Amino acid sequence: MNAGRFHHRGRLLASGHLPRRLTGIAQVVVPQGALVSPLVLEMLASAGIPLVREGQETGGQAPSNASADTAAAPQRNGHLLVAAEVPYELVGRATVEGARSGKCPALVETKAWEQGSVGWGNWLSADAGRRLVHFGPNPELVASVAMLRWAIPAASVQSVAQASRALSAIGPRVLAVEMPGRTLFEARHIIGLMAG
């Protein structure tokens, strides 16, 4: 960070990459093709901090939740957020492979459930087309909170078959997947099912 600019060089900007306090940051700069999580967009918008892509002029505007940035806002079936309790390598690989193939572009967020649940609930409630796939050790808790607190249809699953049945039977917007124990194929397939 220099002179009020926070420069992130990675291909993904998630909330964990930002400093704990945003005071003193005048703008956040990311590479041209970087993905930016919806939670980061909300954090920056509420703090009035513009998101700038390398090579672009600053417009002086903070990002909106409905960003015009197509890399950060997948257009297929609304938005899909893939969240993980811890940074499971295979979940990251499955998401990157799906986005690369164009089958399931998704935003990725790695955060403990207690820290991310409020932001994820607000993000889901803002648009009926948004969906969440959460990988973690307590899928029943995630599904219960989604249904009881957010009033959003949810299902807790352990396999691709269960995910497929849940999607056809109740059409959940939140799919909580038990981890660890899933394979790369299962993670990729479950993310693809939620993407549509």
C-alpha positions in Angstrom: 0.0 0.0 0.0 1.5 3.4 -0.9 0.0 6.9 -0.7 -3.6 5.6 0.0 -3.5 3.0 -2.7 -3.9 -0.7 -1.9 -2.5 -2.7 -4.8 -3.5 -6.4 -5.0 -1.6 -8.4 -7.6 -3.5 -11.7 -7.3 -6.1 -13.1 -9.7 -8.7 -13.1 -6.9 -9.5 -10.3 -4.4 -11.4 -11.7 -1.4 -12.1 -9.9 1.9 -9.3 -11.8 3.6 -6.8 -10.0 1.2 -7.8 -6.5 2.4 -6.4 -4.9 5.5 -8.6 -5.3 8.6 -9.2 -1.5 8.6 -9.9 0.4 5.4 -9.1 3.8 6.8 -6.4 5.6 4.9 -7.1 3.7 1.7 -8.2 6.0 -1.2 -8.5 3.3 -3.8 -8.0 -0.4 -4.4 -6.1 -1.4 -7.6 -6.4 -4.9 -9.0 -5.1 -6.5 -12.3 -7.2 -6.3 -15.4 -8.7 -9.8 -15.3 -8.9 -10.3 -11.5 -12.1 -11.6 -9.9 -13.4 -9.6 -7.0 -15.7 -11.1 -4.4 -19.2 -9.5 -3.8 -18.3 -9.0 -0.2 -15.3 -6.9 -1.2 -17.4 -4.9 -3.5 -19.9 -4.2 -0.7 -17.1 -3.4 1.8 -15.5 -0.9 -0.7 -18.9 0.6 -1.6 -19.9 1.2 2.0 -16.4 2.8 2.7 -16.6 4.9 -0.5 -13.4 3.4 -1.9 -13.2 3.0 -5.7 -12.0 -0.2 -7.2 -9.7 0.4 -10.1 -8.4 -2.0 -12.7 -4.8 -1.6 -13.8 -4.7 0.5 -17.0 -8.1 2.2 -16.3 -8.6 5.8 -15.2 -10.2 6.3 -11.8 -13.8 7.4 -12.2 -13.9 8.5 -8.6 -16.9 6.3 -7.9 -17.1 3.5 -5.4 -18.1 0.1 -6.8 -21.8 -0.7 -6.6 -23.2 -4.1 -5.5 -24.4 -4.5 -9.1 -20.9 -3.9 -10.5 -20.6 -3.4 -14.3 -17.4 -5.5 -14.0 -18.3 -8.7 -15.8 -15.4 -10.7 -14.4 -16.6 -10.0 -10.9 -20.3 -10.5 -11.7 -21.1 -13.7 -13.6 -24.1 -13.3 -15.8 -25.2 -16.9 -16.1 -28.2 -17.6 -13.9 -27.5 -14.6 -11.7 -24.6 -14.9 -9.4 -22.9 -17.9 -7.8 -20.7 -17.6 -4.7 -18.6 -20.5 -3.7 -17.6 -20.2 0.0 -15.4 -22.4 2.0 -14.8 -22.6 5.8 -11.1 -23.0 5.2 -9.1 -22.8 1.9 -9.7 -26.3 0.6 -7.4 -26.7 -2.4 -9.8 -28.8 -4.4 -12.6 -26.3 -4.0 -10.4 -23.6 -5.4 -9.3 -25.8 -8.3 -12.8 -26.9 -9.1 -14.0 -23.2 -9.2 -11.1 -22.1 -11.3 -11.6 -25.0 -13.8 -15.3 -24.3 -14.0 -14.7 -20.6 -14.7 -12.0 -21.4 -17.2 -14.3 -23.7 -19.1 -17.1 -21.1 -19.1 -19.5 -23.6 -17.6 -19.8 -22.1 -14.1 -18.2 -18.7 -13.5 -18.2 -18.1 -9.8 -17.0 -15.8 -7.1 -14.9 -17.4 -4.3 -14.8 -16.4 -0.6 -12.8 -18.3 2.1 -13.9 -17.3 5.6 -15.1 -18.9 8.8 -18.9 -19.4 8.9 -19.2 -17.1 11.9 -17.4 -14.3 10.1 -19.0 -14.7 6.6 -22.6 -15.6 7.3 -24.0 -12.1 7.8 -22.3 -10.8 4.7 -23.4 -13.8 2.6 -26.9 -13.6 3.9 -27.2 -9.9 3.0 -25.6 -10.7 -0.4 -28.1 -13.5 -1.1 -31.1 -11.4 0.0 -30.2 -8.5 -2.3 -31.0 -10.5 -5.5 -33.2 -13.6 -5.9 -30.9 -14.9 -8.7 -27.9 -15.3 -6.4 -26.8 -18.7 -5.1 -24.3 -19.9 -2.5 -22.4 -23.2 -2.4 -20.7 -23.5 1.0 -18.1 -26.2 1.7 -17.4 -26.8 5.4 -17.6 -29.2 8.3 -21.1 -28.1 9.5 -23.5 -28.2 6.5 -26.6 -28.6 8.7 -25.8 -25.4 10.5 -25.3 -23.5 7.2 -28.6 -24.8 5.8 -30.5 -24.1 9.0 -29.3 -20.5 9.2 -30.2 -20.0 5.5 -33.7 -21.3 6.0 -34.5 -20.0 9.4 -32.7 -16.7 9.6 -32.5 -15.6 5.9 -35.7 -17.3 4.7 -33.8 -18.8 1.7 -34.3 -22.4 0.5 -31.3 -24.5 1.5 -30.1 -28.1 1.6 -27.3 -29.9 3.3 -25.6 -32.5 1.2 -22.7 -35.0 1.2 -22.7 -36.2 -2.4 -23.4 -35.2 -6.0 -26.4 -37.5 -6.0 -27.9 -35.7 -2.9 -27.1 -32.3 -4.5 -28.9 -33.3 -7.7 -31.9 -34.6 -5.8 -32.1 -31.5 -3.6 -31.9 -29.2 -6.6 -34.7 -31.1 -8.5 -36.9 -31.4 -5.4 -36.7 -28.1 -3.6 -34.5 -25.8 -5.8 -32.3 -24.5 -2.9 -30.4 -21.2 -3.4 -28.0 -22.4 -0.7 -26.2 -25.7 -1.0 -24.1 -26.7 2.1 -21.6 -29.4 1.3 -19.9 -31.4 4.0 -16.1 -31.2 3.9 -13.6 -32.7 4.1 -14.2 -35.9 2.2 -15.3 -34.7 -1.3 -13.2 -35.3 -4.4 -12.2 -32.7 -7.0 -14.8 -34.3 -9.4 -17.5 -34.0 -6.8 -16.7 -30.4 -5.9 -16.6 -29.4 -9.6 -19.9 -31.2 -10.3 -21.7 -29.7 -7.4 -20.6 -26.2 -8.3 -21.6 -26.9 -11.9 -25.1 -28.0 -10.7 -25.6 -24.8 -8.8 -24.4 -22.7 -11.7 -27.1 -24.1 -13.9 
